[in-house]
Amino acid sequence: RTRVRCLTPTMNPPSVIRQTVTVMRENGLHLVPCSEIVKYVRDYPGDVRIYRDNLVADPRSVLDLLQLKAEKGTELIVEATGVDAEALVQGLASLLAPDLDS
């Protein structure tokens, strides 16, 4: 008699990386920075979202980002899962709040 045993994968679920970012661009998120964000995340294989209050934007869509109406001083939450999620979130944070000293 053959015994079959089902094994469940022991892979860890992908961790969610989340960071709160204050928009520091003088003119907020207008068309140009939104386009930069879309280019930055275009080929990222994991899930990525940007939240403002009760709004959720897919950063692969310029229209989604523009609908956040994020002016200078707006707090956003950047969230990503998957490979290199931490680096992606940090990169998005730098696009939303560029270092003005550099």
C-alpha positions as CSV (number, residue, x, y, z in Angstrom):
1,R,0.0,0.0,0.0
2,T,1.3,3.4,-0.9
3,R,0.9,6.3,1.4
4,V,0.6,9.8,-0.1
5,R,1.3,12.8,2.0
6,C,0.6,16.3,1.0
7,L,3.2,18.8,1.9
8,T,2.4,22.5,2.3
9,P,5.2,24.8,1.2
10,T,7.2,26.2,4.0
11,M,7.9,29.5,2.2
12,N,7.3,32.5,4.3
13,P,4.6,34.9,3.0
14,P,6.1,38.0,1.5
15,S,6.6,40.7,4.1
16,V,4.9,44.1,3.7
17,I,7.1,47.1,3.8
18,R,5.3,50.3,4.7
19,Q,6.6,53.9,5.1
20,T,4.9,57.2,5.8
21,V,6.3,59.9,3.6
22,T,5.5,63.7,3.5
23,V,5.4,65.1,0.0
24,M,8.1,67.8,-0.1
25,R,8.0,68.7,-3.7
26,E,7.2,72.4,-4.0
27,N,4.3,71.8,-6.4
28,G,3.2,68.5,-5.0
29,L,2.5,65.5,-7.2
30,H,1.8,67.0,-10.6
31,L,2.3,65.3,-14.0
32,V,6.1,65.2,-14.1
33,P,6.8,63.6,-10.7
34,C,3.9,61.2,-11.2
35,S,5.5,60.1,-14.5
36,E,8.8,59.6,-12.8
37,I,7.1,57.4,-10.2
38,V,5.4,55.3,-12.9
39,K,8.7,54.8,-14.7
40,Y,10.4,53.8,-11.4
41,V,7.8,51.1,-10.5
42,R,6.9,49.9,-14.0
43,D,8.9,46.7,-13.9
44,Y,8.6,45.9,-10.2
45,P,7.2,42.4,-10.0
46,G,5.5,42.8,-6.5
47,D,2.5,44.6,-5.3
48,V,2.9,48.3,-4.6
49,R,0.3,50.9,-3.4
50,I,0.3,54.5,-2.2
51,Y,-2.4,55.6,0.3
52,R,-3.7,59.0,1.2
53,D,-6.4,58.9,3.9
54,N,-9.1,56.6,2.3
55,L,-7.7,56.8,-1.2
56,V,-5.5,54.1,-2.8
57,A,-3.4,54.6,-5.9
58,D,-1.6,52.1,-8.0
59,P,1.7,53.9,-8.7
60,R,1.9,52.3,-12.2
61,S,-0.9,54.7,-13.2
62,V,-0.4,58.4,-13.6
63,L,-4.1,59.0,-13.3
64,D,-4.3,57.1,-10.0
65,L,-1.4,59.2,-8.6
66,L,-3.0,62.5,-9.8
67,Q,-6.2,61.5,-8.1
68,L,-4.4,61.6,-4.7
69,K,-4.2,65.4,-5.1
70,A,-1.1,65.3,-3.0
71,E,0.2,68.8,-2.4
72,K,3.3,69.8,-0.5
73,G,3.0,68.6,3.1
74,T,0.5,65.8,2.3
75,E,1.3,62.6,4.2
76,L,1.2,59.4,2.1
77,I,1.8,55.8,3.0
78,V,3.9,53.8,0.5
79,E,3.5,50.1,0.7
80,A,5.2,47.2,-1.2
81,T,5.5,43.5,-1.0
82,G,7.8,41.2,-2.8
83,V,11.5,41.0,-3.7
84,D,13.3,44.2,-3.0
85,A,10.2,45.8,-1.5
86,E,12.3,47.8,1.0
87,A,14.5,49.3,-1.7
88,L,11.4,50.1,-3.8
89,V,9.7,51.9,-0.9
90,Q,12.9,53.9,-0.1
91,G,13.2,54.8,-3.8
92,L,9.6,56.0,-3.9
93,A,10.1,58.0,-0.7
94,S,13.0,59.8,-2.3
95,L,10.9,60.6,-5.3
96,L,8.1,62.0,-3.1
97,A,10.4,63.9,-0.8
98,P,13.6,64.6,-2.7
99,D,16.6,65.7,-0.6
100,L,16.7,69.4,-1.1
101,D,20.3,69.6,0.3
102,S,21.8,67.6,-2.6
